[in-house]
Amino acid sequence: MRTTQIPQLRVEQLSLTTSLSAQYLLSNISFEVAAGSRLCIIGPSGAGKSSLLRLLNRLSEPTSGAIYLQDQDIRKIPVIQLRHQVMLVPQEPKLLGMTVQEALAYPLKLQQLPQRQIQERLESCRELLYIPLDWLERTELQLSVGQRQLVAIARALVLQPKILLLDEPTSALDAGTASRILGVLADLADKDNMSILMVNHQLDMTQLFCTRVLYLQQGQLLQDTPADQINWQQLRETLVQAEAQAAQEWL
């Protein structure tokens, strides 16, 4: 008898309105994510991309709709437990006054892991992402924005999440470093069945990384397409037109 595999993440008719009006930031969004998928969320400014990521680990709550992690409503999962499984790396990460080593160890200490295991995970992630040893004693003020992005990705990976949410993770990285980091993440997705949902405006990076594309515009999901079926030149033109339209509406 054939069995249907439960998706790792399922989003059903998700909507989000502003607190001051009935204007929709997201409207009736539905999609599924299989384990090990690499989804890129694309769209013009104001499309709702970052808002969608924040809903997926309950940094924000939807106006309506539901999100399921392996068929369990995420509202029934304790928030801390959920965020250990569904990790969000924001576009401008903070180390909250800690050194790099303290920031990497902190989420593992909250889990009360043995010190030896903490050190092993830290060293593994440091080597995986090519983080230099001399960064470990640096504070946030001693790191560039790109370096903080790299540390934030490492801080998420030490928890070995099921799903990694990335909001413009390579925006402050040079092309070579960005390509290398995305290659590491792709390997982790393939090897460990970790799903990755990434917002990224850099279509060249996106094209090489993702297995699927979600295209958002004005809070609506207009396209959910396997990456190998995307006309990337047409998508670029669509984005340029949508950005121009959004700028005109703003003016």
Secondary structure, DSSP 8 states (H G I E B T S, - for coil): -------SEEEEEEEEE-SSSS-EEEEEEEEEE-TT-EEEEE-STTSSHHHHHHHHTTSS--SEEEEEETTEEGGGS-HHHHHHHEEEE-SS---TT-BHHHHHHHHHHHTT--HHHHHHHHHHHHHHTT--GGGTT-BGGGS-HHHHHHHHHHHHHTT--SEEEEESTTTTS-HHHHHHHHHHHHHHHHHH--EEEEE-S-HHHHHHH-SEEEEEETTEEEEEEEGGG--HHHHHHHHHHHHHHHHHHH-
